[in-house]
């Protein structure tokens, strides 16, 4: 027998009309009630009729999600968070991938606008003026890119960088490099600025900016050569994919991680725990990031706010006490070979 709204109402202890409002007009019920209804609907397998709802309410019951790269595990995890929570409250999600092309962001938001109740724009690369122009097309929430006047949800990247530097300092590292991501990435800008600010606060520390790289394994491979030439004893990479690529490059050149050089990543993707050595990384709740974005889109706080989600440093095997310089380590590796 098919599960009905009445079954959900009985499970939660509310009226059928409350269930209907929670699933079709979530702004009309309290967040606690909305979550209880969503959880009960998910447990019972209740799926509202989205087509009928659209006809009766004039709302599309669809959400748009525009992301830079679906193959990147970071964005894939965020997308899962958006999709699973949206499904619980009776919304479908249209996902569009820009291939890291800022021009595609405007085009995709314009295409999605007539079909959705709003768009979540994840880590947009466009200029601020371009993003502001999109507000008139559809309700908008930004992920990892705060702008005045627009609701946004971001990971606390600045705090994550500070945690990473404190960890490396405690291990005796005083010359630390930062391998940056795309120049247009707000997250990279925050992490890079926070890196230099934290390093400059201690006169014994020396910051080395290794440059900007593609946010993939290949970017890390390129960063590895520069890290080796720079004399750093530790590197903080823009993200985990770069960190994993960096480790691969160092190992191919005869260095040991972390004995010769420590590496820290950022994002806490699943692969970070299973690479060799397991990666020390800054972890944020990626699925919670997606859930929070859905909440902000369907129940926008007024005035618009910037919401920072906490992050934590997970210490694994890719960091250790500072020892000899990478140059000396490479000479040792060459001699031994």
Secondary structure, DSSP 4 states (H G I P E B T S, - for coil): ----HHHHHHHHTS-HHHHHHHHH-GGGS-HHHHHHHHHHHHHHT----HHHHHHHHS---EEEEEES-TTSHHHHHHHHHHHHHHHHTT-EEEEEE-TT-HHHHHHHHHHHHTT-S-EEEES--S-HHHHHHHTTTS-EEEES--BTTB-EEEE-HHHHHHHHHHHHHHTT--EEEEEE--TT-HHHHHHHHHHHHHHHTSTT-EEEEEEE--SSHHHHHHHHHHHHHHT-SEEEESSHHHHHHHHHHHHHTT--TTTT-EEEEEE--GGGGTSSSPPEEEEE-HHHHHHHHHHHHHS--SS--EEEEPEEEE--TT-----S-HHHHHHHHHHH-
